[in-house]
Amino acid sequence: MALSSSLNFHLWTHTHNLNQPFPFHSYPKPTISISFLSSGLTSLSASKSSSLSTTSRSKSQQQLSPDFSPKQLLDALRRENDEKTALQLFEWALEQPNFRPSLQVYEEILRKLGSVGSFDTMRQILDDMKRSKVDMGEGPFLILIGSYGKFELYDEAIGVLDMMENEFGVKPGTFSYNVLLNVLVDGAKLKLVENVHSRMLSRSVKPDVSTFNILIKALCKVHQMRPAILMMEEMSNHGLAPDDKTYTTIMQGYIEAGNLDGALRIREQMVSAGCPSSNVTVNVLIHGFCKMGQIEKALELIQEMSSKGFHPDQYTFNSLINGLCKAGHVKHAIEVLDLMLQEGFDPDVFTYNSLISGLCKMGEVEEVKEVLNLMLSRDCFPNIVTYNTIISTLCKENLVQEATDLARTLTSKGILPDVGTFNSLIQGLCLTSSLDSAVELFDEMKNKGCQPDEFTYNMLIDCLCIRGKMDEAFDMLKDMESSGCARSVITYNTLIDGFCKNMKLEDAEEIFDEMELQGVSRNLVTYNTLINGLCKSNRVEEAYQLMDQMIMEGMKPDKVTYNSILSHFCRRGDIKKATEIVQSMTSNGCEPDIVTYGTLIQGLCKAGRVEVASKLLRSIQMKGIVPGPQAYNPVIQALFKKKRTGEAIRLFREMEENGDPPDAISYKIVFRGLCMGGGPIAEAVDFAVEMTERDYIPEVSSFNMLAEGLCSLAMEDVLIKLVEKIMRKANFSESEKAMIMGFLKIRKFQDALASFGNILNRQKPKKSYWSR
């Protein structure tokens, strides 16, 4: 994609408006919590006493001339950033003779109080306005509604309608209802939206275009696109026509629901209706194209709309950069960043976060550091999202210590780690088997007042289960319960699986029963995990009973269920019963998979029925199923045991050509078979070379058999070359290589092979069958 050249050919002007509203990439503003201890507002206009100190009063007066006007007071209040000082200034002004605040002054102090949630004081201000016979109108009450909404006090916001009409004689009009509806929509209180809209209509308050736009936004937020379209069509019944906001809101709804085609259909309607597109409309569509990875179409739209007066702004660039990074085209995104700078726009935290996220997905840790440094050099301060993205990537790259250092750094800069930060670090420690450090960090997290979430607990429970520390895992569940953290089916499934794998079936059954007591619904994974555990403990009758219970609860057994029971009978060599399970599985509409057939083939081979197993292998191929190592390996192993080496090798090569690639077990079986006298020694040597080149290191015991054979045939030179090759592939250190080669040169083969084997057994190669 020649993106950079495509971008540079667009004739974009430098005119832009960064204040243009845009529905994406907004960040919540920090909430300021300040409490007022003011008791002097019971009768503001009549108060003759001042709560101001001499110093603060002098400072307040200095802002105003002796004969200050309401306009001058209003300007002074607007300049004041401290709400408490603004209130004191307002109180002082009320005490001045012949001064009467204007409506704008009252509204400004209401805004100041509302921003910090001082609702009792706001009510006192309103009462004073009423006593002073100020012509209030709807404005002061709209400020109160908005302030309640900011603090998520939605019932109180609705109650303002009754207050203004019953106590202040101000009848709420269309604008009041619109403000309230918008507050409720933004708070996702859609049932309350429906109630307020019904009240609006019952009070004969006529809706306007904004009313419909707000209601359409409410429907789009819950992806109710068809009702949103019907709502738009209803506008004509009220003598109204959709405007650009109407169409744009529906387009955005379609895009957020992943339906770009629906958004484009609405755009066609908008064009047909002769409604001009705003910058916001174009940016919404650009965002939609970028979200779907259709960057070229986004660029085409920019080019088309530029000829009609569209000026790309910061949001346009951010959408392009974000879309390119998500599509994996980070280099092109950096080119767009350069163009963004040329056009005179400063990248913001969203811009840099998009680039950092894109680079993190590619594992480009060093480039991430460069972007972070660029961000800081341009006085754009990273936020917790920035750091969490980097920390998560460092942990995934096994750079947990570096991630921890970064977390300490951000703490020193005043950016406190959140639950996402701790979760990334704990996950990184769990993945690197640093369980003790993970638990220590978990304790530190709680001590710092950061409440662990379900993901935190589930990670630690899983890690403890893997280590076989079931008592600690169960204690973690109890801690989770006492902290009030919700336990989901995933939490309980993890514990049941851990207890089953550690052969503690009674504890697993206890957790299974507790789920019902705690009101956590069991799912298919829950039943399958316990059924598998019961089968492995030879409690197959109880497994059948559990399967019946599962069916009674409305769940249908799947392949995993049947395969667990099938494995039990195959391990016992009961082929007749195993065959019945497969037949029952098919008759119940559950088609056997490669695991099913592989398990049955393994059972047949264990029972010595290799010919039947071979026929079953051929039959599943005829059904179009591609067999893998799970189906081939048992037959190959059985053929080697019967000294049918040629057939075994042919079947191995067939798997290479027609099936899934051989795995570590496949190579182990063939190599062991060849080394145990299943063929010419040269064939075993060649196979050892082949598997080593494919990153599968030969098993020590089998290799020792081969080495013994080579030495007995005076083929020590072949052995030395083979050992050298394996040491290179297995990344032996130079000192280890020197030691082993020293033994070989003085013909101390037993010492060489003993050291060679010990080192291999200590290692954990990337592909090794002993790790499986």
VEXZA-979566 format. One line per 5 residues: their letters; for each residue x, y, z of C-alpha. Coordinates in steps of 0.5 Angstrom, whole numbers. Layout:
<sites>
A> X:Y:Z  ...;
</sites>
This chain:
<sites>
MALSS> 0:0:0  3:6:-2  0:10:3  5:16:4  5:18:-3;
SLNFH> -3:18:-3  -3:22:3  2:27:0  -2:28:-6  -8:31:-2;
LWTHT> -9:38:-2  -11:40:5  -11:47:7  -8:49:14  -15:52:16;
HNLNQ> -17:48:22  -22:48:28  -19:44:34  -26:46:38  -30:42:33;
PFPFH> -34:37:37  -32:29:36  -35:23:39  -29:19:39  -22:19:43;
SYPKP> -25:23:49  -22:22:56  -25:23:62  -24:29:66  -21:28:73;
TISIS> -27:29:78  -25:35:84  -28:33:91  -28:39:95  -33:40:101;
FLSSG> -36:46:103  -37:48:111  -41:54:109  -46:56:114  -47:63:112;
LTSLS> -52:62:106  -58:61:110  -60:68:108  -55:71:103  -58:77:102;
ASKSS> -59:79:109  -53:77:112  -49:82:115  -43:78:118  -37:76:113;
SLSTT> -33:69:114  -27:72:110  -21:74:114  -18:81:113  -13:78:108;
SRSKS> -17:74:104  -23:80:104  -17:85:101  -15:80:96  -22:80:93;
QQQLS> -23:87:94  -17:88:90  -20:85:84  -26:90:83  -27:97:83;
PDFSP> -31:100:89  -37:101:85  -36:95:81  -42:92:76  -45:85:76;
KQLLD> -41:85:69  -34:86:73  -36:81:79  -38:76:73  -31:77:70;
ALRRE> -28:76:77  -32:70:79  -30:67:72  -22:68:73  -23:65:80;
NDEKT> -21:57:79  -22:56:87  -29:54:88  -29:56:95  -25:63:94;
ALQLF> -31:64:89  -36:63:94  -33:68:99  -32:73:94  -40:72:92;
EWALE> -42:73:99  -38:79:100  -41:82:94  -48:81:97  -46:85:103;
QPNFR> -44:91:99  -50:96:99  -54:98:93  -51:91:89  -56:86:86;
PSLQV> -53:80:83  -55:79:75  -58:72:73  -51:71:70  -47:72:76;
YEEIL> -52:67:80  -51:62:74  -44:63:75  -43:61:82  -48:55:81;
RKLGS> -43:52:76  -38:53:81  -41:50:86  -44:44:82  -37:42:79;
VGSFD> -36:40:86  -42:37:88  -44:42:93  -52:41:92  -54:44:99;
TMRQI> -51:51:98  -54:51:91  -61:50:93  -59:56:98  -57:60:92;
LDDMK> -64:58:88  -68:60:94  -64:67:95  -66:68:88  -73:67:89;
RSKVD> -73:71:95  -70:77:91  -75:76:85  -70:74:80  -73:73:73;
MGEGP> -70:66:73  -72:62:67  -70:55:66  -62:57:66  -60:56:73;
FLILI> -64:49:74  -61:46:67  -54:48:71  -57:44:77  -59:38:72;
GSYGK> -52:38:69  -49:38:76  -53:32:79  -51:28:72  -44:29:73;
FELYD> -44:26:80  -49:20:77  -55:23:82  -60:21:76  -66:21:80;
EAIGV> -65:28:83  -64:30:76  -71:28:75  -73:31:81  -71:38:79;
LDMME> -77:38:74  -82:38:79  -78:43:84  -77:48:78  -85:48:77;
NEFGV> -88:47:84  -83:51:88  -81:56:83  -86:57:78  -82:55:72;
KPGTF> -85:51:67  -80:46:64  -80:47:57  -77:43:51  -70:45:52;
SYNVL> -70:43:60  -73:36:58  -67:36:52  -62:37:57  -64:32:62;
LNVLV> -65:27:57  -58:28:55  -56:27:62  -59:20:62  -57:18:56;
DGAKL> -50:19:57  -51:16:64  -54:10:60  -60:10:64  -64:8:58;
KLVEN> -71:6:62  -71:13:66  -70:16:59  -76:12:57  -80:15:63;
VHSRM> -78:22:62  -80:22:55  -87:19:56  -87:25:62  -85:30:56;
LSRSV> -91:28:52  -96:27:57  -94:35:59  -95:37:52  -88:39:51;
KPDVS> -87:39:44  -80:35:42  -75:39:37  -70:36:33  -65:36:39;
TFNIL> -70:31:42  -70:26:37  -63:26:36  -62:25:44  -67:19:43;
IKALC> -64:16:37  -57:17:41  -60:13:46  -62:7:42  -56:7:38;
KVHQM> -52:6:44  -55:0:45  -55:-2:38  -62:-2:37  -61:1:30;
RPAIL> -68:-1:27  -72:3:32  -67:9:31  -69:9:24  -76:9:26;
MMEEM> -75:14:30  -72:19:25  -77:17:20  -82:19:26  -79:26:26;
SNHGL> -84:28:20  -90:27:24  -88:33:28  -86:37:22  -79:36:23;
APDDK> -73:34:19  -67:30:21  -60:35:21  -53:33:20  -53:31:27;
TYTTI> -59:26:26  -55:22:21  -48:23:24  -51:19:30  -54:14:26;
MQGYI> -48:13:22  -44:12:29  -49:7:32  -48:3:25  -40:3:26;
EAGNL> -40:2:33  -44:-4:32  -39:-6:26  -44:-5:21  -40:0:16;
DGALR> -45:-2:10  -51:1:14  -47:7:16  -46:8:8  -53:7:7;
IREQM> -55:13:12  -50:17:8  -53:16:2  -60:18:5  -57:24:8;
VSAGC> -54:26:1  -61:25:-2  -64:29:3  -59:35:1  -57:35:8;
PSSNV> -49:38:8  -44:34:12  -40:37:18  -33:35:19  -36:31:25;
TVNVL> -40:27:20  -34:26:15  -29:24:21  -34:19:24  -34:15:17;
IHGFC> -26:16:17  -26:13:23  -31:7:21  -27:6:15  -20:5:19;
KMGQI> -24:1:24  -25:-4:19  -18:-4:16  -20:0:10  -15:5:10;
EKALE> -15:7:2  -23:8:3  -21:13:8  -16:16:4  -21:17:-2;
LIQEM> -26:20:3  -22:25:5  -20:27:-2  -27:27:-4  -29:31:2;
SSKGF> -23:36:1  -26:39:-5  -32:40:-2  -29:44:4  -27:39:9;
HPDQY> -21:40:13  -17:34:16  -16:36:23  -13:32:29  -19:27:30;
TFNSL> -18:26:22  -10:24:23  -12:20:30  -17:16:26  -12:14:21;
INGLC> -6:13:25  -10:9:30  -13:5:24  -6:4:21  -3:1:27;
KAGHV> -9:-4:29  -8:-6:21  0:-7:23  2:-2:18  6:2:24;
KHAIE> 11:5:19  6:8:15  3:11:21  9:14:23  9:17:16;
VLDLM> 2:20:18  5:23:24  10:26:20  5:29:16  1:31:22;
LQEGF> 6:35:25  7:39:18  0:41:18  1:44:24  -2:39:29;
DPDVF> 1:37:36  0:30:37  -4:28:43  -4:22:48  -9:18:44;
TYNSL> -4:19:38  2:17:42  -2:11:45  -4:8:38  3:8:36;
ISGLC> 6:5:42  0:0:42  2:-2:35  9:-3:36  8:-7:42;
KMGEV> 3:-12:38  9:-13:34  14:-14:40  18:-8:38  20:-6:45;
EEVKE> 26:-1:43  22:3:38  17:4:44  22:7:48  24:12:42;
VLNLM> 16:14:41  16:15:49  22:19:49  19:23:43  12:24:47;
LSRDC> 16:27:53  20:31:49  14:34:46  11:36:53  6:30:52;
FPNIV> 5:27:58  4:19:58  -3:17:62  -4:10:65  -6:7:59;
TYNTI> 1:9:56  4:5:61  0:-1:62  1:-2:54  8:-2:55;
ISTLC> 8:-6:62  4:-11:59  9:-12:53  15:-12:57  12:-18:61;
KENLV> 10:-22:55  17:-21:52  19:-24:59  22:-17:61  19:-17:68;
QEATD> 24:-14:71  24:-8:66  17:-8:67  17:-7:74  22:-2:74;
LARTL> 18:2:69  12:1:74  16:4:80  18:10:75  11:12:74;
TSKGI> 9:11:81  15:16:83  12:21:77  5:21:81  2:16:76;
LPDVG> -1:11:81  -1:4:78  -8:1:77  -11:-6:77  -9:-7:70;
TFNSL> -2:-5:71  -1:-10:77  -5:-15:73  0:-15:67  6:-15:72;
IQGLC> 3:-21:76  1:-25:69  9:-24:67  11:-27:74  6:-33:73;
LTSSL> 9:-34:66  16:-34:68  14:-39:74  16:-33:79  10:-35:83;
DSAVE> 13:-33:90  14:-26:87  7:-26:84  4:-27:91  8:-22:94;
LFDEM> 6:-17:89  -1:-19:90  0:-17:97  3:-10:95  -3:-9:91;
KNKGC> -8:-10:96  -3:-6:101  -3:0:96  -11:0:96  -11:-3:89;
QPDEF> -17:-8:89  -15:-14:86  -21:-16:80  -23:-23:78  -17:-23:73;
TYNML> -12:-22:78  -15:-28:83  -16:-33:77  -9:-32:74  -6:-33:81;
IDCLC> -11:-39:82  -9:-42:76  -2:-41:77  -2:-45:84  -6:-50:81;
IRGKM> -1:-52:76  4:-52:81  0:-57:85  -1:-52:91  -8:-53:92;
DEAFD> -9:-51:99  -6:-44:97  -11:-44:91  -17:-45:95  -15:-40:100;
MLKDM> -14:-35:95  -22:-37:93  -23:-35:100  -20:-29:100  -23:-27:94;
ESSGC> -30:-28:97  -28:-24:103  -26:-18:99  -33:-18:95  -30:-20:89;
ARSVI> -35:-23:84  -33:-31:83  -35:-33:76  -35:-40:73  -28:-39:70;
TYNTL> -26:-39:77  -29:-45:80  -27:-49:73  -20:-47:74  -20:-50:81;
IDGFC> -24:-56:79  -19:-57:74  -13:-56:79  -16:-61:84  -18:-67:78;
KNMKL> -11:-66:76  -8:-67:83  -12:-73:84  -16:-70:89  -23:-71:87;
EDAEE> -27:-70:93  -25:-63:93  -26:-62:86  -33:-65:88  -34:-60:94;
IFDEM> -32:-54:89  -37:-57:84  -43:-57:89  -41:-50:92  -42:-47:85;
ELQGV> -50:-48:86  -50:-45:93  -46:-39:91  -51:-38:85  -46:-39:80;
SRNLV> -48:-43:74  -44:-49:71  -43:-50:64  -40:-55:59  -33:-54:61;
TYNTL> -35:-55:69  -38:-62:67  -33:-64:62  -27:-63:67  -30:-67:73;
INGLC> -32:-72:68  -25:-73:66  -23:-73:73  -27:-78:75  -26:-83:69;
KSNRV> -18:-82:70  -20:-84:77  -23:-90:74  -30:-88:77  -34:-88:71;
EEAYQ> -40:-90:73  -40:-83:77  -38:-80:71  -44:-83:67  -49:-80:73;
LMDQM> -46:-73:72  -47:-74:65  -54:-75:66  -55:-69:71  -51:-65:65;
IMEGM> -57:-67:60  -62:-65:66  -59:-58:66  -60:-57:59  -53:-58:57;
KPDKV> -52:-63:51  -45:-68:52  -40:-66:47  -34:-69:44  -30:-67:50;
TYNSI> -35:-71:54  -35:-77:50  -28:-77:49  -26:-77:57  -31:-83:57;
LSHFC> -28:-87:51  -21:-86:54  -22:-89:60  -25:-96:57  -19:-95:52;
RRGDI> -14:-95:57  -17:-101:60  -17:-105:54  -24:-105:53  -25:-104:46;
KKATE> -32:-107:45  -35:-102:50  -30:-96:47  -34:-98:40  -41:-97:44;
IVQSM> -39:-90:46  -37:-88:39  -43:-91:36  -47:-87:42  -44:-81:40;
TSNGC> -46:-81:33  -53:-83:34  -53:-77:39  -51:-72:33  -44:-71:36;
EPDIV> -39:-73:30  -33:-76:32  -27:-72:31  -19:-74:31  -18:-74:38;
TYGTL> -24:-79:38  -21:-83:33  -14:-83:36  -16:-85:42  -20:-91:39;
IQGLC> -14:-93:35  -9:-92:41  -14:-97:45  -14:-102:39  -6:-102:39;
KAGRV> -6:-103:46  -10:-109:46  -5:-112:40  -10:-111:34  -6:-107:30;
EVASK> -9:-109:23  -16:-106:26  -13:-100:28  -9:-99:21  -16:-100:18;
LLRSI> -19:-95:22  -14:-90:20  -15:-91:13  -23:-90:14  -22:-84:17;
QMKGI> -18:-81:12  -24:-83:7  -28:-79:11  -24:-73:9  -21:-72:16;
VPGPQ> -14:-71:16  -10:-75:21  -5:-72:26  0:-75:30  -5:-77:35;
AYNPV> -8:-82:30  -1:-84:27  4:-85:33  0:-91:36  0:-95:30;
IQALF> 8:-93:28  10:-95:35  6:-102:35  9:-103:28  16:-102:31;
KKKRT> 14:-107:37  13:-112:32  19:-111:28  15:-109:22  20:-103:21;
GEAIR> 19:-102:14  12:-101:15  13:-96:21  18:-92:17  13:-91:11;
LFREM> 7:-89:15  12:-84:19  13:-81:12  6:-81:10  4:-77:16;
EENGD> 10:-72:14  7:-72:7  -1:-72:8  -3:-71:15  -1:-66:20;
PPDAI> 7:-65:21  10:-71:26  11:-68:33  16:-69:38  13:-76:40;
SYKIV> 13:-78:33  20:-77:33  22:-81:39  18:-87:37  22:-87:30;
FRGLC> 28:-86:33  28:-91:39  25:-96:34  31:-95:30  36:-95:35;
MGGGP> 33:-102:38  35:-106:32  29:-104:28  34:-103:22  41:-101:19;
IAEAV> 45:-97:24  46:-92:18  39:-91:18  38:-89:25  44:-84:24;
DFAVE> 41:-81:19  34:-80:22  38:-77:28  41:-72:24  34:-71:21;
MTERD> 31:-70:27  36:-65:30  36:-61:24  28:-60:25  30:-58:32;
YIPEV> 28:-64:36  34:-67:40  34:-74:41  32:-77:47  38:-79:52;
SSFNM> 37:-87:53  36:-88:46  42:-84:43  46:-88:48  44:-94:45;
LAEGL> 46:-92:38  52:-89:41  54:-96:44  52:-99:37  57:-94:33;
CSLAM> 63:-96:38  62:-103:37  62:-102:30  68:-98:30  64:-92:28;
EDVLI> 67:-87:33  68:-81:28  61:-82:26  59:-81:33  63:-75:35;
KLVEK> 60:-71:29  53:-73:31  55:-71:38  58:-64:35  52:-63:31;
IMRKA> 47:-64:37  51:-60:42  51:-54:37  43:-55:36  42:-55:43;
NFSES> 46:-49:45  51:-52:49  56:-47:52  63:-47:50  66:-50:56;
EKAMI> 61:-56:56  63:-57:49  70:-57:50  69:-62:56  65:-67:52;
MGFLK> 70:-66:46  76:-67:51  73:-74:53  72:-76:46  79:-74:44;
IRKFQ> 82:-79:49  77:-84:47  73:-84:54  66:-85:51  63:-87:57;
DALAS> 65:-80:61  63:-76:54  56:-79:54  55:-79:61  56:-71:61;
FGNIL> 53:-70:55  46:-74:57  47:-70:64  47:-63:60  41:-65:55;
NRQKP> 37:-67:61  38:-61:65  36:-57:59  29:-56:56  29:-55:49;
KKSYW> 24:-51:45  21:-57:42  22:-63:46  18:-69:48  20:-70:55;
SR> 17:-64:56  10:-66:54;
</sites>
